[in-house]
Amino acid sequence: MCSYSAVSVEGRERLRLFCGLPLPSDAVRALVAWREREVGGANDVRPVEAGNLHVTLAFLGSRPSGEVDGILRALREAADGARPPVLTPARYRETRSVGMVVFDDADGRAGALAVRLWEGLERLGVYERERRDWLPHVTVLRFRRPPRLTPPLPDLGSVSPSEAALYHSVLRRAGAQYEIVESVALGG
């Protein structure tokens, strides 16, 4: 378990927050190598920093810092008893502003964790579910116009995150920097 809450949120009134699954370091290295190899020279494409690669469970947006403790409780409760998900790359997908690797969620563990988390966050009144279905994915690129890439899938094998985290998104001139406020082991 990793905790940075005292350092990360001290003195801030509102924080841009989200909950996600940090990726194992070998998966991050493989994704970065794949991206450099397959997308390296594409025009107007900004790679997502290696430290920012994750699977989002719930985007909370700008929240008062006083809500952090409750959000962390909801994250801990959702993670308690949750078995680590097994994710495998399924396809590359582009939206109007991002490129992502979409994953299959074997046994639906990541989806079940997301739903438990949403329920806890909804009880707190800090989250409203999106109307679209949750899609387990890692955003790997950002762009102004879709480059319409068709790269082969990264050779990651199965990816099994062992923790969930509350992230603070700090906006900087070079782009957002994601800082872990606290991470909790899946399964307690």
C-alpha positions in Angstrom: 0.0 0.0 0.0 1.3 3.4 -0.9 0.1 6.6 0.8 1.0 10.2 -0.2 -2.1 11.9 1.0 -0.5 14.3 3.5 2.0 15.6 0.9 -0.3 15.5 -2.2 -3.3 17.3 -0.8 -1.9 19.6 1.8 -3.0 23.2 1.3 -5.2 22.6 -1.7 -8.9 23.4 -1.5 -10.1 21.6 -4.7 -8.5 18.6 -6.4 -9.0 16.9 -9.7 -9.5 13.3 -8.7 -10.0 9.9 -10.2 -9.7 6.3 -9.1 -7.8 3.8 -11.2 -5.7 0.7 -11.5 -2.0 1.3 -11.6 -0.3 -1.0 -14.1 2.5 -3.3 -13.2 5.9 -1.9 -14.2 6.6 -4.6 -16.8 3.2 -3.8 -18.5 4.1 0.0 -18.5 7.6 -0.8 -20.1 6.0 -3.0 -22.8 3.3 -0.4 -23.6 5.9 2.4 -23.9 8.1 0.2 -26.1 5.2 -0.8 -28.3 4.0 2.8 -28.6 7.5 4.1 -29.6 7.9 1.3 -32.1 4.4 1.5 -33.7 3.5 5.2 -33.3 6.8 7.0 -32.7 6.8 9.4 -35.7 3.1 10.1 -36.1 2.4 13.8 -36.5 0.6 15.8 -33.9 0.5 12.9 -31.5 1.5 13.3 -27.8 2.4 10.1 -26.0 1.0 9.8 -22.5 3.8 9.8 -20.0 4.8 6.3 -18.7 3.9 7.3 -15.1 0.4 8.3 -16.2 -0.5 5.0 -17.7 -3.4 3.4 -15.8 -6.9 1.9 -16.2 -9.5 4.5 -14.9 -12.2 3.1 -12.7 -14.1 6.4 -11.9 -13.3 10.0 -12.9 -14.5 12.4 -10.1 -13.3 15.7 -11.5 -12.8 18.7 -9.3 -13.7 17.9 -5.7 -13.2 19.6 -2.3 -10.1 18.3 -0.5 -12.3 17.6 2.5 -13.9 14.7 0.6 -10.6 12.8 0.1 -11.0 10.7 3.3 -14.5 9.5 2.3 -13.4 8.7 -1.2 -10.5 6.7 0.2 -12.9 4.8 2.4 -15.0 3.9 -0.6 -11.9 2.8 -2.5 -10.7 0.6 0.4 -14.2 -1.0 0.8 -14.4 -1.7 -3.0 -10.9 -3.2 -3.1 -11.4 -5.3 0.1 -12.1 -8.8 -1.1 -11.7 -7.9 -4.8 -9.4 -10.4 -6.6 -6.9 -8.8 -9.0 -8.3 -8.6 -12.5 -6.8 -10.3 -15.5 -6.7 -7.9 -18.5 -5.6 -8.8 -22.0 -5.2 -6.4 -24.9 -8.3 -6.7 -27.2 -8.0 -3.8 -29.7 -6.6 -0.3 -30.4 -9.2 2.4 -30.5 -9.2 6.2 -31.2 -11.7 8.8 -30.1 -11.7 12.4 -31.2 -8.8 13.2 -28.8 -7.1 10.0 -27.5 -5.7 6.7 -28.7 -6.2 3.7 -26.3 -5.6 0.1 -25.8 -8.8 -1.6 -24.9 -8.7 -4.7 -22.7 -10.8 -7.8 -22.2 -11.7 -8.2 -18.6 -11.4 -12.0 -17.9 -14.0 -13.1 -15.4 -15.3 -9.5 -15.1 -13.2 -8.7 -12.0 -12.2 -5.2 -13.1 -15.8 -4.4 -14.0 -17.1 -5.8 -10.7 -14.6 -3.7 -8.8 -15.6 -0.6 -10.8 -19.3 -1.2 -9.9 -18.6 -1.6 -6.2 -16.5 1.6 -6.2 -19.2 3.5 -8.1 -21.8 2.4 -5.6 -19.7 3.6 -2.6 -18.9 6.9 -4.3 -22.6 7.4 -5.2 -23.6 6.9 -1.6 -21.1 9.7 -0.7 -22.7 11.9 -3.4 -19.3 12.5 -5.1 -19.9 10.5 -8.3 -22.5 10.0 -11.0 -22.1 7.1 -13.3 -21.5 7.8 -17.0 -24.3 6.8 -19.4 -22.0 4.7 -21.5 -20.8 1.3 -20.5 -17.4 1.2 -18.7 -14.6 0.2 -21.0 -11.3 -1.1 -19.4 -8.6 0.7 -21.3 -5.3 2.5 -21.1 -5.0 5.9 -22.9 -1.6 5.8 -24.6 -1.8 8.9 -27.0 -3.4 12.3 -27.1 -4.0 14.3 -30.2 -6.0 17.2 -31.7 -7.1 15.2 -34.7 -7.3 11.4 -34.8 -4.3 10.1 -36.8 -6.4 7.0 -37.8 -3.6 4.6 -36.8 -4.0 0.8 -37.1 -1.1 -0.6 -35.0 -0.9 -4.2 -34.1 -1.8 -5.0 -30.5 1.0 -4.7 -27.9 2.4 -8.0 -26.8 1.6 -7.7 -23.1 0.2 -11.1 -22.3 -2.1 -10.9 -19.3 -1.9 -7.8 -17.2 -3.0 -8.2 -13.6 -3.0 -5.0 -11.5 -2.7 -5.8 -7.8 -3.9 -2.5 -6.4 -6.3 0.4 -6.9 -5.5 4.0 -6.3 -6.9 7.5 -5.8 -5.1 9.8 -8.2 -4.7 13.6 -8.1 -4.4 15.1 -11.6 -2.2 18.2 -11.4 -2.4 20.4 -14.5 1.0 21.6 -15.6 2.2 23.5 -18.7 3.5 20.3 -20.2 0.2 18.4 -19.5 -1.4 16.7 -16.6 0.7 14.9 -14.1 -1.0 12.1 -12.1 0.0 11.7 -8.5 -1.1 8.8 -6.4 -2.8 10.1 -3.2 -3.1 6.5 -1.8 -3.1 3.0 -3.2 -4.7 0.0 -1.7 -4.1 -3.7 -2.3 -6.8 -5.6 -4.0 -8.2 -8.3 -1.7 -7.4 -6.5 1.5 
